[in-house]
Amino acid sequence: MFKRKRKAYDPELAVKEESLLFEFLEILLIGLIAVAIAMFIRTEVTIQRNVVGPSMMPTYNNGYYEGDTVYITRISKIRRGDVIVFRATEKKDYIKRVIGIEGDTIEFRIEGDGAYRVWRNGKRLQEDYILKDSNGVPKFTKLESCRPNVVYTVEEDCYFLMGDNRDDSLDSRDSSVGQISKSRVEGKVYLYVPRGDNYIKSLWRQLFG
Protein backbone atom coordinates (compact mmCIF):
# COMPACT_ATOMS: atom_id res chain seq x y z
CA MET A 1 0.00 0.00 0.00
CA PHE A 2 1.09 3.47 -0.75
CA LYS A 3 0.32 6.43 1.47
CA ARG A 4 -1.01 9.51 -0.27
CA LYS A 5 1.25 12.41 0.36
CA ARG A 6 -0.44 15.22 2.27
CA LYS A 7 -0.45 18.40 0.27
CA ALA A 8 1.81 21.00 1.76
CA TYR A 9 0.02 23.99 3.30
CA ASP A 10 0.34 27.01 1.06
CA PRO A 11 -0.30 30.21 3.03
CA GLU A 12 -0.42 32.33 -0.15
CA LEU A 13 -3.18 30.17 -1.63
CA ALA A 14 -5.15 30.38 1.63
CA VAL A 15 -4.88 34.16 1.57
CA LYS A 16 -6.09 34.27 -2.04
CA GLU A 17 -9.11 32.07 -1.27
CA GLU A 18 -9.93 34.17 1.77
CA SER A 19 -9.59 37.36 -0.30
CA LEU A 20 -11.95 36.02 -2.98
CA LEU A 21 -14.50 35.11 -0.31
CA PHE A 22 -14.35 38.61 1.17
CA GLU A 23 -14.68 40.18 -2.30
CA PHE A 24 -17.77 38.04 -2.98
CA LEU A 25 -19.34 38.98 0.36
CA GLU A 26 -18.55 42.65 -0.25
CA ILE A 27 -20.22 42.57 -3.68
CA LEU A 28 -23.21 40.76 -2.20
CA LEU A 29 -23.51 43.32 0.58
CA ILE A 30 -23.29 46.24 -1.86
CA GLY A 31 -25.98 44.62 -3.99
CA LEU A 32 -28.31 44.15 -1.02
CA ILE A 33 -27.78 47.75 0.07
CA ALA A 34 -28.52 48.97 -3.47
CA VAL A 35 -31.74 46.95 -3.58
CA ALA A 36 -32.78 48.27 -0.16
CA ILE A 37 -32.12 51.87 -1.23
CA ALA A 38 -34.05 51.35 -4.47
CA MET A 39 -37.01 49.89 -2.57
CA PHE A 40 -36.94 52.77 -0.09
CA ILE A 41 -36.91 55.34 -2.91
CA ARG A 42 -39.72 53.52 -4.72
CA THR A 43 -41.98 53.19 -1.67
CA GLU A 44 -41.16 56.32 0.34
CA VAL A 45 -39.34 58.96 -1.71
CA THR A 46 -40.81 58.96 -5.20
CA ILE A 47 -44.26 57.48 -5.87
CA GLN A 48 -46.10 58.10 -9.13
CA ARG A 49 -49.78 59.00 -9.29
CA ASN A 50 -51.90 59.88 -12.33
CA VAL A 51 -54.26 62.83 -11.90
CA VAL A 52 -57.83 62.12 -13.00
CA GLY A 53 -60.69 64.62 -13.02
CA PRO A 54 -61.06 68.41 -12.92
CA SER A 55 -60.94 69.05 -9.15
CA MET A 56 -57.41 70.49 -9.20
CA MET A 57 -57.78 72.72 -12.26
CA PRO A 58 -56.05 74.95 -13.22
CA THR A 59 -53.06 73.51 -11.34
CA TYR A 60 -53.40 70.03 -12.88
CA ASN A 61 -55.32 68.68 -15.89
CA ASN A 62 -56.04 72.22 -17.04
CA GLY A 63 -58.38 71.93 -20.02
CA TYR A 64 -58.72 68.14 -20.07
CA TYR A 65 -59.97 65.35 -17.80
CA GLU A 66 -56.79 63.35 -17.26
CA GLY A 67 -53.21 62.96 -18.38
CA ASP A 68 -51.07 64.85 -15.87
CA THR A 69 -48.81 62.93 -13.50
CA VAL A 70 -47.50 63.84 -10.07
CA TYR A 71 -44.74 62.33 -7.98
CA ILE A 72 -45.17 62.27 -4.22
CA THR A 73 -42.88 61.65 -1.28
CA ARG A 74 -43.58 60.41 2.24
CA ILE A 75 -40.47 61.87 3.85
CA SER A 76 -41.21 65.58 3.47
CA LYS A 77 -43.02 67.66 6.08
CA ILE A 78 -46.49 68.77 5.02
CA ARG A 79 -47.23 72.50 5.30
CA ARG A 80 -50.14 74.80 4.50
CA GLY A 81 -50.54 75.25 0.77
CA ASP A 82 -48.93 71.94 -0.14
CA VAL A 83 -50.70 69.51 -2.46
CA ILE A 84 -51.07 65.99 -1.08
CA VAL A 85 -52.51 62.63 -2.07
CA PHE A 86 -54.63 60.72 0.45
CA ARG A 87 -56.66 57.53 0.63
CA ALA A 88 -60.30 58.41 -0.01
CA THR A 89 -61.50 54.80 -0.21
CA GLU A 90 -59.84 51.39 -0.31
CA LYS A 91 -59.55 51.65 -4.09
CA LYS A 92 -59.32 55.38 -4.71
CA ASP A 93 -56.91 58.21 -3.84
CA TYR A 94 -57.71 61.93 -3.97
CA ILE A 95 -55.36 64.83 -4.63
CA LYS A 96 -56.10 68.12 -2.81
CA ARG A 97 -54.46 71.22 -1.38
CA VAL A 98 -53.81 71.68 2.33
CA ILE A 99 -55.83 74.67 3.50
CA GLY A 100 -55.51 74.12 7.24
CA ILE A 101 -53.43 72.07 9.62
CA GLU A 102 -54.04 70.98 13.20
CA GLY A 103 -55.35 73.87 15.33
CA ASP A 104 -56.10 76.25 12.43
CA THR A 105 -59.48 77.94 12.15
CA ILE A 106 -61.19 78.00 8.76
CA GLU A 107 -64.03 80.33 7.78
CA PHE A 108 -65.84 81.07 4.50
CA ARG A 109 -67.07 84.59 3.77
CA ILE A 110 -68.90 85.69 0.65
CA GLU A 111 -67.82 88.93 -1.02
CA GLY A 112 -69.43 91.48 -3.33
CA ASP A 113 -68.56 89.53 -6.48
CA GLY A 114 -70.68 86.61 -5.24
CA ALA A 115 -67.74 84.30 -4.61
CA TYR A 116 -66.52 82.93 -1.31
CA ARG A 117 -63.09 83.56 0.16
CA VAL A 118 -61.24 81.50 2.74
CA TRP A 119 -60.20 83.04 6.04
CA ARG A 120 -57.64 81.13 8.05
CA ASN A 121 -56.87 82.09 11.63
CA GLY A 122 -58.69 85.37 11.08
CA LYS A 123 -56.79 86.35 7.91
CA ARG A 124 -58.07 86.26 4.34
CA LEU A 125 -56.06 83.92 2.13
CA GLN A 126 -54.58 85.10 -1.15
CA GLU A 127 -55.26 82.07 -3.33
CA ASP A 128 -53.84 82.77 -6.78
CA TYR A 129 -53.93 79.06 -7.65
CA ILE A 130 -57.71 78.53 -7.68
CA LEU A 131 -59.84 78.44 -10.83
CA LYS A 132 -61.28 81.82 -11.85
CA ASP A 133 -63.67 83.06 -14.51
CA SER A 134 -62.73 85.38 -17.39
CA ASN A 135 -63.11 88.40 -15.06
CA GLY A 136 -60.72 86.98 -12.49
CA VAL A 137 -63.47 86.09 -10.02
CA PRO A 138 -62.90 82.79 -8.21
CA LYS A 139 -65.28 80.00 -9.20
CA PHE A 140 -66.18 79.44 -5.59
CA THR A 141 -69.93 79.53 -4.95
CA LYS A 142 -70.46 76.18 -3.20
CA LEU A 143 -69.76 75.26 0.42
CA GLU A 144 -71.31 71.78 0.38
CA SER A 145 -71.81 70.75 4.05
CA CYS A 146 -70.09 73.85 5.44
CA ARG A 147 -71.81 77.14 6.21
CA PRO A 148 -70.77 80.73 5.62
CA ASN A 149 -69.41 82.79 8.51
CA VAL A 150 -68.98 79.71 10.70
CA VAL A 151 -65.54 79.06 12.16
CA TYR A 152 -64.29 75.48 11.74
CA THR A 153 -61.30 74.28 13.77
CA VAL A 154 -58.97 71.69 12.27
CA GLU A 155 -58.84 68.71 14.58
CA GLU A 156 -55.76 67.08 16.09
CA ASP A 157 -53.62 65.13 13.58
CA CYS A 158 -55.87 66.24 10.71
CA TYR A 159 -55.81 68.41 7.60
CA PHE A 160 -58.54 70.54 6.02
CA LEU A 161 -58.22 69.96 2.26
CA MET A 162 -59.78 71.58 -0.78
CA GLY A 163 -59.43 71.29 -4.54
CA ASP A 164 -58.29 74.29 -6.57
CA ASN A 165 -61.43 74.00 -8.69
CA ARG A 166 -63.69 74.88 -5.78
CA ASP A 167 -67.04 74.35 -7.50
CA ASP A 168 -66.09 70.93 -8.84
CA SER A 169 -64.20 69.28 -6.00
CA LEU A 170 -65.24 66.74 -3.38
CA ASP A 171 -63.17 67.70 -0.36
CA SER A 172 -63.21 68.60 3.35
CA ARG A 173 -66.19 70.91 2.85
CA ASP A 174 -68.34 67.85 2.29
CA SER A 175 -69.30 65.73 5.30
CA SER A 176 -68.71 62.56 3.27
CA VAL A 177 -65.01 63.46 3.18
CA GLY A 178 -64.45 65.75 6.14
CA GLN A 179 -61.10 66.50 7.68
CA ILE A 180 -58.41 64.00 6.73
CA SER A 181 -56.29 62.27 9.36
CA LYS A 182 -52.53 62.17 8.86
CA SER A 183 -52.63 58.36 8.79
CA ARG A 184 -54.54 58.48 5.48
CA VAL A 185 -52.00 60.66 3.69
CA GLU A 186 -50.09 58.87 0.93
CA GLY A 187 -47.60 61.67 0.37
CA LYS A 188 -46.85 65.23 -0.63
CA VAL A 189 -46.48 66.26 -4.27
CA TYR A 190 -42.93 67.34 -5.09
CA LEU A 191 -43.01 67.12 -8.88
CA TYR A 192 -45.68 67.77 -11.49
CA VAL A 193 -45.34 66.25 -14.97
CA PRO A 194 -47.78 67.68 -17.55
CA ARG A 195 -49.35 65.44 -20.14
CA GLY A 196 -46.86 64.74 -22.93
CA ASP A 197 -43.85 65.68 -20.81
CA ASN A 198 -41.46 63.38 -18.95
CA TYR A 199 -39.93 63.11 -15.48
CA ILE A 200 -36.44 64.39 -16.36
CA LYS A 201 -37.65 67.44 -18.29
CA SER A 202 -40.11 68.40 -15.57
CA LEU A 203 -37.58 67.90 -12.79
CA TRP A 204 -34.98 70.00 -14.65
CA ARG A 205 -37.53 72.76 -15.27
CA GLN A 206 -38.59 72.79 -11.60
CA LEU A 207 -35.00 72.86 -10.31
CA PHE A 208 -33.47 75.28 -12.79
CA GLY A 209 -36.43 77.20 -14.21
C-alpha angles and dihedrals in degrees: 000000000000123000116227110239113243111240112249115250110255111200092190092056091048090052091050092051091047090049092051090050092052091047090052092049091047092052090047092050092048089050093051091048091050091051091048092050091048091050091048092051092047095049103032113016108038121020122167123225129176116223114229126183137018101275095106098044130165091024094053133015090011106186098001139061101242144351107097120111131206131194118215135194132205097202100066124091114250116233137178111288095026120128115233140179119227139176108263095172136351090273104028137063126198129209117213143150123259108243098167138014132201111315097012121129118225125198134173120215126180118225136203094274090062095249128115125241128202120240116195121191089346096308127106113241121233100220108181091162099067124100114269136185125245090277093054094254114141115250090233113127101126129079098173107196094355125089132222120258092013118125115228120194119212109237128234114289091004141112131215105221134189137175120242089236093066098185094049105041132100104213146126091316088071119075090221088066106023125161114343122232118228090241090068095054114111095189150297122277112247100163134034120200114192120218110282094020128099138228098256095048092047094046092049091048092049094048100041105021 
